[in-house]
Amino acid sequence: MFRSLAVCIVVYHSDARWLTKTLTSLRTAINRAWEHALVDAVEVQLIDNAAGESAAAGNSRETTQLKSLIDSALRAGPGQGAINTAYIPMPTNNGFGAGNNAGLAETSAEFVLLLNPDVELAVDAISSALTHLDHDAACGAVTPIATSPDGTPQFLVKRDPTVFALALRGFAPGWLKARFARYLSHYDYSDLAYDAPIQGCAAVSGCWLLVRGSVWREVGGFDAGFFMYFEDFDLSQRVAKISRIDRLPGCRIVHAGGNASRKGARHIGMFVRSAVRYFGKHGWRWA
């Protein structure tokens, strides 16, 4: 049976050093999947949400650099299979979810990988996910074990989000977080070992998520009404209604992502607006 994988990476003035790590590690992980005959064809879409701004400013340098980077990092070496690559400039930035939807609008791939430009994949990340999906038909998506660049564990999987948990994590002072440490550790599964397997995750990060193509198409991709923040929680909640999302110990990444509360008032405002949209869709869980 022919097996295809579509990878979508949305960038917006992204750090070139980290994007290089992402693409290089993606190439290595794809090679491993090929070695194990887990995939036959791969396409990588690089969606540039900053292209419209660059064009308006008369700056084509960033576009040229991105095209060169994706071509050089994913070019087939000796004995390696070819990856079909595409650079897609977006005339306007309609958000992370809309960018992914545009990149994957026509895909018929059996598997879809949503990938941030600040993620470094372990060599077995894709292989372990595909193997798990092959062995468990009830699982529709796989989320990874993640660490920060300094090795600190990241807990990307959450139990059902609540207003109280999000407010505590994002904006509470340290002493208040300490008072509710048990509550927060239950919320983000840090009451378990950071690399423990979890079946049936309710809400997961969109920085790395491998989804069956049939599931992606059934849920209709991202809700483009989320410009930034909560689009991944919304997607995973909808995926979880029709199939299971599992966290796998063998699927590992390094993620350099940041925190909305540390990015200034504009990001905090977007975070709050997206939270209101999310709870309006999925029900207001206060605590």
N, C-alpha and C positions, 0 to 999 in steps of 0.2 A: 504494500500500500504506500502510495506517495505521501510524504509528510512534509509540510511546509511551516515555516516560522516567520512571522512578520514582527519586526521590532520597530517601535516608535520612540523617538527621542525629541522632546520639545526643548528648544533653547531660547533664551532671551538675554542677550549680552552675557552669555555664560562664560565662566572662567575657562580659558583655553587649556590651562594646565590640567584641570580636572576633566575636561571633556576628552583630552588625549588619553588620560587614564581609563575613562569609561570606554572609549572605542577600542583601545588596545586590549583591555581585559575582555571586552565583548568578543573580539576576534578570537582570543584564546579559548574562551568558553564555548564558542560555536565550533571551533576545531575539535574540541573534546566530544561534543555531541555528535559530530560527523564520524569521529573515530568509532563511536559505539553504535553507529547506524540508527540514531534516534531522530535524525532529521535529514531530509533530502535537498531542500531548497530554503534559502534564507533571503529575506529582503529587509533592508534597514532604511527607514524614512527619517531624515533629519528635518524637523519642522522649525523654521526660523521665525519666531514671533516678533523679532526686532527688525526684520527686513524692511518693513514699511518705513520705520523711523530712519533707518540708515539711508534709504533711497531719498527720503525727503531732505535729509541733511547733506545729500550729495557725497556720502561716504560709502564706497563700495569695497573698502579694504576688508571689513569684517566678513562680508559675504564671500569674498575671494578666499580668505583664510579658512572659513568653515568648509567650503567646497574642497579645498586642498587637504584639509585635515581628514575629512571623512574618506576621501579617495585613498590617501596614503595609509591611514590606520587600518582600513578594512580591505586593502588590496590583497589578492591571493598570493601567497608565497609558494615555494616549491612543495608540491604534494597537497596543497590546500584547495578546497572547493571555492568557487567564486561566490561572492555575496553581491546581490543586486542592491545598489545604493541609489538613493534619490535625495537631493537637497530641494526642499519645498519652501520658498519664501512666502510669508504671509503678508498681504498688503496692510492689514491692521492686526493689532494684538487683541484678540478676543478671549484670551485666557488659556490656561494650561489644558483644561478639558476640551475646549474647542479645537486647540491645536492637535491634540491626539485624535479627535474625531475626524479632522480633515485628513490626517496622514493615513488613517485606517479605513476611510470611507468605502473604498473599493476592494478591500482585502477579502480573499476567500481562504486565507491561511487556516490550517488546522489549529495552530497555536499563535497567540499574540503575547508579546512581551512589552509591557509599559516600562520605560527606563528613563530615569532622570540623568542629566548630564553631570551629576556630581556623585556618581556611584561607581565603585570599582568592584567587579565581579570576581569571585573565586573561580578557579578553573572548572570546578564541577557544578557550578550554580545552575546552569541550564540543564545539564545532563541529569542531575538528581531530580529536578522538578519534572522533566519529561518522563523519567522512569516512574516516578510516583503516580503521575497522571495515567500512565499506561496500565499500572497495576491496580488502580482504584477508580472505577468508573463513576463513583459517587462524588469524587473530588473534581471541582470545576476550575480551581485556581490555586496557585501556590504562592506563599509569601515567604521571604527569607529570614534567616538569622542575621542581624546587623550589628556592626560596631561603628563607633566614630573613628576618625583617622588615628586618634591616640590610643585606640583599643578599648575605650569605654563602651560597655554594652548599650545598645539602643533597643528600646522596647516599642517596636512599630505596630504591634498587635494590641488592640484594645477590646475590652468588653463593651457592651452597649454604652455609647457616650452619654453623659449627663451634663447638664449646665454647670452643676457644682464642680464636677471633676475638671471640666475644661477651664473654668475660672480659677480653680486652685493651681492647676499646672501652668497656666499661662501668665497669671498676674499676681498671685498671692506672694507675700514675703516669705522668706525661708522659715521663720518660726511657725507660721501658720501651716505651711506644708508639712513641717515636722510633726505638728499636732495631728494631722490627718494622714500620716505616712502609711498606715495600714490600709486605709480607704484607697489611696492613690496606687499602692502596689497591687491591690486587687484589680483596680481598673486597667492597668497596663500590663498585667501578668508578671510584674517583677516580683511577685510572691512565689513564682516558679524560677527555676534555673533559666538564665537568659537564653540558653540554647536547647531548652526542652521542646519536644514536639507538641504541637497543639492542633487538634482537629476541630473544625467548625468555628473558625474565627468570625466574629461579628463585624469588626471594623479594622481595616488594615491600611497601611500607607501605600500611596501610589508611586513611590520612588522606584520600586521594583515589584512588579506583579505579573506573573505568567498565567494567562487565562486561556482556556479552551476557546478556539475561535467561534464555535457554535454558541457558547455561553455569552461571549462578548457581543455577538450579533443579536442574540435574543434579548439582552437587556438594553440594547441600543447605544452602547458606549457610555460616555460621560454625559451628565446633564450640563450643557453649555451655559446654563444660567448661573453656575458657580464660576466666577472669574478666577478666583484663587482661594484656596483653603476649602476643606470639607468636600471637594469634588470626589476625592478618593474614598472617604467614609460613605458618601452617598452611593458611589458605584459598588463598593463592597457589600453594603447592606442589600442592594438589589441583586447582586450575584448570589449572596448567601440565601436568598429566598428560593433559588432554583437549583443550587448545588452547594457543595461544601468548599470552604477555603481552609487550607491547611498550612501550618508553619512547619518547615522541615529542617532538622539539624544539619543535613548535608548540603543545604542551599544557603550559601553565605555571601554577604556583601560588606563592603565598607562604604558608609554613607556620610557625606560631609554637609548634609542639610542643616539649616538653621531653625531658629525659633521666632515665631511671629511677634511675640512680645518684645523682642530685642531689636526690631527693625524699624521702630518709629511709629508715629501716629497714623500715617497712611496705611501701613500694613495692619495695625490694630483695628482700624476702621473696616478694612476689607474682611478681616477675620470675624468681626462681630456681625457684619452683614451676612456673611456666608453661614455663620452659626444660626442666625435667625431663619435663613432659608432651609437649612438642614433640618432643624427641629420642626419647622412648619411642615416639612414633607413626612418626617418619620415619627413625629409625636414628641411632645415636650416632656423629657425625662429630667426632672430637677435634681434628684440626688439618688 
